[in-house]
Amino acid sequence: MSFAMYWATGYPIYGPIVLGARLFFVVILQYLYDLSDREVEEQITFNRAFKWFSGLSAGEFSPDHTTLCRFRQRSGDEGQGHFRVMLN
């Protein structure tokens, strides 16, 4: 992935690993509190504890519900299985 894309759009220069780790923590919150994609998006927007756990600063936007859905789809069944084993 080219970091020039982030520079040109004005987004912070984070690599895919940092973004994936943040989304992973969001999915953990979603699993623990039994929230839908839209509900966890709203909680991160309004709840500072959720925002802090996700690694977001106060000024950053929460991940969109479609971003969370795509993240889970890309991790596949095998990734979801590993995730459930870690939390159980």
Residue frames relative to the residue before (quaternion, step in Angstrom):
aa qw qx qy qz dx dy dz
M 1.0000 0.0000 0.0000 0.0000 0.00 0.00 0.00
S 0.3762 -0.7406 0.5200 0.1987 3.51 -0.92 0.92
F 0.3782 -0.7281 0.5282 0.2185 3.55 -0.87 0.99
A 0.5008 0.6509 -0.4264 0.3790 3.59 1.25 -0.24
M 0.5879 0.5752 -0.3664 0.4350 3.58 1.10 -0.64
Y 0.6749 0.4818 -0.2967 0.4736 3.58 0.93 -0.89
W 0.6378 0.5328 -0.3260 0.4506 3.56 1.00 -0.79
A 0.6858 0.4964 -0.2846 0.4497 3.58 0.92 -0.90
T 0.7243 0.4315 -0.2516 0.4753 3.61 1.03 -0.72
G 0.5231 -0.6631 0.4009 0.3549 3.58 1.22 -0.21
Y 0.4765 0.6539 -0.4547 0.3724 3.59 1.24 0.11
P 0.5863 -0.5533 0.4310 0.4054 3.61 -1.13 0.46
I 0.4645 -0.6808 0.4904 0.2834 3.55 -1.08 0.69
Y 0.1689 0.7465 -0.6165 0.1847 3.55 -0.09 1.36
G 0.4208 -0.6931 0.5226 0.2635 3.51 -1.02 0.72
P 0.6922 -0.4792 0.3372 0.4213 3.55 -1.26 0.20
I 0.5967 0.5696 -0.3705 0.4269 3.61 1.11 -0.56
V 0.6614 0.4943 -0.3074 0.4730 3.60 0.93 -0.88
L 0.6653 0.4927 -0.3046 0.4711 3.59 0.91 -0.85
G 0.6498 0.5121 -0.3126 0.4666 3.58 0.99 -0.78
A 0.6379 0.5179 -0.3284 0.4658 3.58 1.02 -0.76
R 0.6411 0.5132 -0.3282 0.4669 3.59 0.97 -0.78
L 0.6700 0.4869 -0.3009 0.4728 3.57 0.91 -0.86
F 0.6021 0.5547 -0.3546 0.4516 3.57 1.08 -0.66
F 0.6671 0.4842 -0.3022 0.4787 3.61 0.94 -0.83
V 0.6098 0.5304 -0.3520 0.4722 3.59 1.09 -0.61
V 0.6569 0.4964 -0.3119 0.4742 3.60 0.96 -0.82
I 0.5917 0.5466 -0.3667 0.4654 3.61 1.09 -0.61
L 0.6556 0.4977 -0.3098 0.4759 3.59 0.90 -0.90
Q 0.6450 0.5344 -0.3100 0.4497 3.53 0.97 -0.89
Y 0.6726 0.4895 -0.2873 0.4747 3.57 0.97 -0.84
L 0.6940 0.4991 -0.2843 0.4341 3.59 0.85 -0.97
Y 0.7725 0.3309 -0.1724 0.5138 3.58 1.00 -0.82
D 0.3868 -0.7546 0.4540 0.2733 3.59 1.32 0.16
L 0.3203 0.7568 -0.4903 0.2903 3.55 0.80 1.13
S 0.4648 -0.6309 0.5377 0.3112 3.54 -1.22 0.54
D 0.6963 -0.4455 0.3372 0.4505 3.57 -1.27 0.13
R 0.6835 0.4825 -0.2872 0.4664 3.58 0.89 -0.89
E 0.6519 0.5176 -0.3194 0.4529 3.59 1.01 -0.77
V 0.6727 0.4719 -0.3117 0.4771 3.60 0.91 -0.80
E 0.5896 0.5532 -0.3622 0.4638 3.59 1.10 -0.61
E 0.6736 0.4866 -0.2865 0.4769 3.59 0.94 -0.89
Q 0.6499 0.5192 -0.3218 0.4522 3.60 0.95 -0.83
I 0.6580 0.4935 -0.3172 0.4721 3.60 0.96 -0.80
T 0.6295 0.5406 -0.3343 0.4469 3.57 1.07 -0.69
F 0.8226 0.2882 -0.1128 0.4771 3.60 0.83 -0.98
N 0.7124 0.4161 -0.2451 0.5092 3.62 1.17 -0.39
R 0.3691 -0.7689 0.4787 0.2082 3.59 -0.47 1.19
A 0.6075 0.5535 -0.3654 0.4371 3.59 1.05 -0.62
F 0.6398 0.5046 -0.3167 0.4855 3.59 1.00 -0.80
K 0.6566 0.5150 -0.3088 0.4564 3.57 0.94 -0.90
W 0.6553 0.5097 -0.3099 0.4634 3.59 0.96 -0.87
F 0.6677 0.5039 -0.3062 0.4544 3.59 0.87 -0.95
S 0.6735 0.4987 -0.2866 0.4643 3.58 1.08 -0.69
G 0.5011 -0.6766 0.4127 0.3477 3.58 1.26 -0.16
L 0.5162 0.6349 -0.4198 0.3926 3.57 1.21 0.38
S 0.4128 -0.6779 0.5413 0.2775 3.57 -1.08 0.67
A 0.7137 -0.4747 0.3019 0.4173 3.57 -1.27 0.32
G 0.7272 0.4541 -0.2484 0.4509 3.60 1.01 -0.69
E 0.5885 0.5953 -0.3696 0.4034 3.58 1.22 -0.24
F 0.4793 -0.6614 0.5040 0.2807 3.53 -1.17 0.68
S 0.5020 -0.6287 0.4931 0.3311 3.55 -1.18 0.54
P 0.5820 -0.5740 0.4247 0.3891 3.59 -1.14 0.47
D 0.5178 -0.6438 0.4769 0.2999 3.53 -1.07 0.79
H 0.6104 -0.5756 0.3959 0.3733 3.58 -1.15 0.58
T 0.6358 0.5147 -0.3443 0.4607 3.62 1.04 -0.60
T 0.5961 0.5557 -0.3577 0.4560 3.60 1.12 -0.62
L 0.6554 0.5053 -0.3063 0.4705 3.57 0.99 -0.85
C 0.6432 0.5223 -0.3151 0.4628 3.57 0.99 -0.85
R 0.6741 0.4870 -0.2934 0.4716 3.59 0.90 -0.88
F 0.6153 0.5486 -0.3444 0.4492 3.58 1.05 -0.76
R 0.6736 0.4799 -0.2905 0.4813 3.59 0.93 -0.88
Q 0.6411 0.5205 -0.3289 0.4581 3.60 0.98 -0.78
R 0.6841 0.4869 -0.2903 0.4590 3.58 0.95 -0.84
S 0.6290 0.5237 -0.3494 0.4560 3.59 1.12 -0.55
G 0.3300 -0.7977 0.4526 0.2236 3.57 1.25 -0.43
D 0.7246 -0.4272 0.3247 0.4325 3.52 -1.35 0.00
E 0.6396 0.5339 -0.3300 0.4438 3.56 1.00 -0.79
G 0.6623 0.5008 -0.3008 0.4691 3.58 0.96 -0.84
Q 0.6425 0.5122 -0.3161 0.4743 3.57 1.03 -0.79
G 0.6310 0.5345 -0.3290 0.4560 3.58 1.04 -0.73
H 0.6501 0.5023 -0.3058 0.4813 3.58 0.97 -0.86
F 0.6326 0.5439 -0.3192 0.4495 3.55 1.02 -0.83
R 0.6824 0.4808 -0.2875 0.4695 3.61 0.87 -0.91
V 0.6263 0.5277 -0.3399 0.4624 3.59 1.04 -0.73
M 0.6569 0.5190 -0.3152 0.4470 3.61 0.94 -0.82
L 0.7472 0.4157 -0.2290 0.4651 3.60 0.94 -0.81
N 0.6726 0.4804 -0.3171 0.4650 3.61 1.15 -0.25
